[in-house]
Amino acid sequence: MRKKFFIKKAFVLIFILLIFITYIHGYNEPWYKDSIFYEVFVRSFADSDEDKVGDINGLIEKLDYFKNLNINALWLMPIFPSISYHGYDVTDYYDIHPAYGTLEDFENLVKKAHEKNIKIILDLVINHTSSRHPWFVSATSSYTSPYRDYYIWSPKKPDKNPNLWYQKPTGYYYALFWSEMPDLNFDNPKVREEVKKIAKFWIEKGVDGFRLDAVKHIYDDDYKNIQWWKEFYSYLKGIKPDIYLVGEVWDNEYKIAEYYKGLPSNFNFPLADKIINSVANQRDLGLIEFLQFERELFKESNPNFIDAIFLRNHDQVRVRTSFGGSIDKSILAGSIYLTLPGTPFIYYGEEIGMEGAKPDEYIREPFKWTDDMKSKYQTYWIIPRYNFIGNGIAFDTEEKDPNSIYNHYKRILELRSKYKALSLGSIERIETQDKSILAYKRELNNEGLIVIHNLNRVETTFNLSFSVKNEDILYIRNAKLNNNKVILGSYSTVIIKIP
């Protein structure tokens, strides 16, 4: 009896110890919950072989750029073989676009990135393939092709959405986005297995997750979409328990909330618009109340939701262009979203103030390493309309200027990395009578920060309930402090540690 008692006691102690170790090392929190992501278009970023097209080896050579900026995760826009410049029409899911490198190069990127504690997620485009994909080439050639039912066919053009159906000699096929991007048929179990197999292949290559394109367009039915994403996520977690999936649900907050029933993370498009509009209008449009409402909504669908916050991406007018070229407003918008709860995603070039507008090619222009575009790594796959030679926007000059947008982003990201209250803490609005002031408190355990923004170009004053010491001022731009009085200049931000 005594022996059994001691064995039982030993098991209890071991169990308690395991819980303690888990708590100390933070294993209860997924790695992506407080990561800082950077969305990179490989073609536009860094060229290693002087052909003016960005490549994977260029990314490897620029990993320290991300580390210095406090980026610890990369989202690579499509890198698979494709007919187009952008890669969203895949011809082979198991290889690398030859302009970007080889599978061996990619494996080396993952290895080198992981050595620097940088995670890698891939853009996974599975709503459709390229019309040049071997599956579709075979499917169009014969009614009896083994890949015929990989796509959606009709013997005649349907009355519903006739503009989305395109003709081949063997019938009409459905293509939501473009005639050369035929939609896959997810009602076919073989298609679902193929997609799982593709994801498994890249997980085995070391990737840490996927950005999922066109999440709500797999089926023309939200319920079926969500069931599929549940199935997909469950399968991938069985292979890699800490896999990160983030969905593109370009819709309102209610629709995004629905998709949290199937996915752990989704991009917050409505919040991005709310931030941009508040800065553009120079007044708070109820940003914190809206964020809190959203988060409660998302929580109802998924208690463990991870809000993917951002300002703009590769399909949208760039941040600075949204503000008519204003660097001040661009810095302010960045200072807002990078001090909110959620997992932030920075679109490449946002941090140096790049501009861009439709058509899409000019939102995805080459990253500027130098203003004369003579850097060894400079890409030049397209002649830029916005980020041209001599426009004053470039990494090398901004790195040396303490007041540049680059260095403001860097300082904010350093704070976000250091103070977990900014990434994981609660958020509470601080009431003000002035709608041009946006102020909020971020708290986690015993760590508390106050963030204050002046959205207006006109100077204003904000009174704190306590006096501030110099060591408690973590970040200040266009502002002055005098005891408990904050004098906020135009488009200013102050971050203060609560004593």
N, C-alpha and C positions, 0 to 999 in steps of 0.2 A: 504493500500500500504506500509505504513511504517513498519507495523508488518511483512509483507512478506519479506521486505528488510532485516530486522534484522535476521529473520529465515534463509534466504539464506546466509547471512554473517556468521552466526553461523556454518552452515554446511561447509562452505569453511574453516573456522578456524579449525574445528574438523578434516577435511581432511588433512590440512597442518600439524596439530599436529601428526596425525597418521603416516604420511610420516616421520616426524622428529623422532618419537619414533622408527620406523622401522630402520631408518638409524643408530641411536645411538646404538641400540641393535644388529645390524648386521643381522637382519632377511633376508636381501636380499642375504646373502651368505649361501649356504647349509652347514650343520655341517661338512660334510665329505671333504670339499674343503681344509681345513688346518688341517685335522686329521693326526695322525701318527698311522698306523696299525701294528699289530703283528700277523703273521700267526702261529698258534699253532696246533700241532698234539697232541690231548688230550692224546692218549695212551702213548706218550713219555714224557709228561711234568711233572706232579706232582701227586704222589700217596698218597691218604689220608687214605687208609685202609690196607696198607702193603701187598697187593697181587702182587705188582711190576708192576701193570698196571695203567697208569695215569687215572684220573677220574675227573668228574666235581667238586666234593668237593675239590679236590686238587687245581683246578683252583681258586676256591673261596678263599682258604687259601693263595693263591699266588697273589691275586689282587694287593697287595701293591708292589710286584715286578714290575709290569707293571707301576704303578703310579710313583715309584721312577725312572724308566727309561724314564718317560715322554711319555709313550704309552697311548693313549686315545681311542683306538678301537682295538678289537680282531676279527680276522677271524678264526673261528673254522673249521678245516678240518672235514670231515663227522663224525657225531655223532649218526646217525641213526643205527638201527639194521642191521647187515650185516654178511655174511659168512666169508669174508676176514678180514685180520688185518687192512687194510687201509680204508675200508668203502665205497669205490666208487661203490659197488654193493649192492644197498639198498634192504632190504626185507620188510621194513615197514617205511613209510614216516611220521608216526604219533607217533613215540616213540623214546626213547633213547636207545642206545646199552647198554645191561645189565652190561657190564664190566665198563661202564662209569657212571652209576647211573640211576636215574629215572627222569620222567618228573618234579616231584616236585623239585628235585635237580637242574634241568635246570632253572626252574622258579626262584629259589632262587639265582642262578648265575646271571641271568639277573637283578634281583632286587638289589643285592649287587654291581654288576658292575655299574649300573646306579647311585647308591648312591655315587659312586666314580667318576662319570662323565666318565665312560668307556662304549663305545658302543659295541654291539655284532652283528656280521654278521655270517651267517651260509653258509657252502658249500652246494649248492643245485645241486644235480646230477639228471638231468631229461632227458638227452639224452637216457639213458638206465636204466633198473632196474637189479636186480639180477635175475638169472634163477630160484632162489628159491622164488621169490616174488609170493604171491598168484595169482596175475593177470596172470603171465606167466604159473604157474602150471596149472591153469584152462584153459588157452589158448591152451596149448599143449594137453590137455586131450580130446578135442572134437572140431569138426569143427563148432559146434553151440554154443560154449561157449560165454557168453556175453562179455568176454575179448579177444576173438579171434582177433578182429581188433584193439586191443591196441598195437599189434606188427605187424611186416612186414613179410608177408608170401609169399611163392611161391610153387606151386605143384611140380616143379622140380628145380634143381640147375641152376640158371641163368648163361649165358655165361659171363656177365659183372661182374667182381670181384668175381669169384666163390669161392675164399678163404675166403670170408666174409659171406658165407651162410653155415648154419649147419643144420643137419637133426634130425628131431623127427619123430615118427610114423605118425604124422598128416601133415607132410610137412617140407619144408625148411624155416628157419627163418634167418633174417639178424642181424648180430652183428658186428659192426665196430671194437670195441676194443678187445673183447675176447668172446669166445663161451658162457661163463657164464654171459655175460652182453648183453642180447638181446635189440636191439634198440626199442624205443617206436615209434608208428605211429602217428605223429602230424597232418597228414591229417584227422585223426578222431577227430571231434569236442569234443567228450567225453574225449579224452586224454588231450586236451588243458584245458578243464574245471577241470579235475582232478588235473592238475598241479597248476592251479590258486587256487584251494581249499587247496592244500598242503601249498602253500606260505601264504595264508590267515591264516591258522591255526597257523603258527609260528609267524606271525606278531602279532596275538592276544596273543601269549605267551610273546610278548615284544621285539622280535628281531628288529634290526635297518636296516637290509638289507641282501643281499645275494651275495656271490661269485658264479658266474654261470659257471659250468663246461662245457667244450666242446661246446662253444657257436656256432661255425660255422658248427657243425655236427648234428644239429637237423634235417635238411633236407640236401640233396645233392644238394643244390641250395642256393647261397648267398642271392638272393632277397627274397626267401621265409623265410629264417632264419631271416632276418632283419625285415620283416613284422610281424613275430611271436613275436620277442622281443619288437617291438613297442606296439603290442597288450598287451603283458604281463606287460610291464612297465606302460602303461596307466592304466591298471586294478589295479596294486598295488598302484599307486599314488592316485587313488580314495579312497583307504583304508587308506593309510599313505602317505601324501604329501611329507614328507622328506625322503622317502625310498631311500636307496643306493643300486644300482646294479653295480657290476663290472664284466666284462666278460673276460673269458680266450679265447683270439683269438691269438693262437700261430702261428704267421705269420708275413709277412713284414708290413711296415708302411702303404702301400696302402690298404691292406686288413683290417687292424685295423681301418683305416679311414672310410671304408665302414660301419663297424659295429657301428660307432658313430651315424649313422642315426637311430639306434634302441635303443642304450643304452647310459647312461650318462657317463660311465667310462669303460675303458679297460686297461688291463695290457700292458705295453710298453716293449715287448720282444726285439725289435731291439735296443732300447736305452740301455737296460741292457747289451747286447752283446758289444755295442760300448764302454761302460765304462770298462768292463772286458778286452776287447782287448787293449784299450788305456793303461791301467795300466800294462798289461802283456808285451806290446811292449815298454813300457817306453817312449811313445811319444803320443802327442795329435793327434788323428785320425779324427780331425774335429768335435769334440763332440758337441760344442755349436752350430755350424752351422747346424749340423744334427738335434739337438733338436729343433731349431727354425723352420727348414723346416717341421719337423713332426707336430709341434704345429699349423702351418698355414694350413697344410693338414687336421688335425683333425677339426680345426675351420670351414673349408668349409662344413664339414658334420654336425657339431653340434657346434654352437657358444658358448654353455655352457659346452663344454667337460671338463671332469676331468681326467687328465692323471695319471694313476696308475703306479708309478715308483717303481722299485725294482732291486735287483741284481740277486738273484737266488731263486727258490722255491723248493717245495717238489718233483718235477720231474727232477731236474737238479743237476749236480755235485755241491757240496757246494763251496761257495766263496773261502774259504782258500785253499781247495784242487785244485781249478782252478789255484791258484798261487803257486803250489808246496809246500804248507805248510807255505808260508810267512805270518806272522802276519802283518808286515809293509805294504805290498801291500793290505792286507785285510782292514786295518784301512784306507788306502788311498782311496780305492774304496768306502768304506762306507762314508768317508768325502765328496766324490764327489756327490754321488746320494742324500745324505741327505741335500745338499745345493742347489739342483736344484728345479725348480718349479714342482708342481704336488703333489699327495698324496702318500707318501712313505709306502711301505710294507716291514717289516723286517721278514725274516724267522727265526723261533725260533732257538736259538743257534748260529746264525750269530754273535750276539753281544758278545759272549764269545769265538769265534774262533773255533767252532766245525768244523770237517771235515766230508766228506762223498762222496761216488761215487757209481755208479751202481753196483749191482742191487738195486732197489728202497728202499728196507728195510734198506740199510746202508746209505741212505741219510736221513733217518727218525729215527735215533738211539736215545736212551734216552738222554734227557737233563741232563747235569752233574751239580748237585748242589754242590758236593764235589768231590775231586780227588780220594778219596778212595771209593766213591759211597756208603757211609754209612749214608747219610742223611735220615731222616724220610720220605722225599718226593720222594726219588730216585726211578725211574722206572727201570725195568730190564726185559722187555718183550722179548728182543732179546739180545744175547751176542754181544756186539759191536766189530766191526773190526777196527774202527777209533778212537772212543772216549772212549778208554779203561781206566782202573784204572792206575793211576800214569803217565799219559801222560802230566800232567801240565796244563790241560785246565779244569777249573771249576769255577763256580760262586763265591764260598766262598773265594778263594784265590785272584781272580781278583778284587773283590769288595774292597779289602784292598790295592791293588797296584794302585797308581795313574796313572801309565803309561800303565796299561792293556788295551786291546782292549775294554773291557766292559766299563771302565771309559772314554775312548775316545768317544765311542758311546753315553754314557750318556751326556757328555758335549756338543756334537754336537746337540743332541736332545733337550737339555735345551735351546740352542740358537734358534733352529728352533721354539720352542714353544714361546719363548719370542719375537723374531723379525719376524714380519709377512712378512717382505720383503723376507725372505727365503722361505716361503711357497706360498705367494700370489703375490709377486713382479715380475716385469719385469726382464729379463736377457739380458745382453749385453756382448759380448766377449771383453776382453781387448787384443789388439794386442801385440804380443811379437815376437821377432826374433828367439827365442829358442823354438823348437817344444816339448821340454821336460817340458815346463811350460804351465800349463792350468790356465788361469786367467779370471775372469768374475765379472761383477758388478750386484748386485741385488738391486732393488729400489722399494719402495712403498710409495707414498705420500712424506713426508719429511725424510723418513728413507732410508739410503743408506749403503750398505756393499760391500766390495771388498773381494773376495775369491781367494786365490792363492795356487796352488798345484805344487810341483815338482814331475813329474812322474818318474824321473830318480834316480838311486842310487848315481849319481855324484853330488856334491855340485854345485849350480849355484846362480846367483844374479839377483834380480828383482828390478828395480827402480820405486818408486812411484812418482806421481806428487805433493805430499805434504808430510810434515813431520808428523810423527806419535807420539802421546802421549801414555803413558802406558795405560791410561784408555780407549783408543780406540782399544786396542788389545783384541778382544773377544775370540780368540782361537789361540793357537800356538803349533805346534809340529815339532820338529827337525829343528827349524829355529831361527834366531836372527834378530833383527831390530836395525838399527842405523840411526836415523832421517828418511830419505826417502828411505834408502837402506834396502832391505830384503835379507838376506843371507839364502838361502834355502838348508837345508841338504837333505839327501836321503829320498825320499818318504814323503816329508813334506807338511804340510798344514798351512796356516795362514788366519784368518778371521779378517778383520779390519773394524771398523765403520768409515764411511766417516765423518770427522768433519764438 
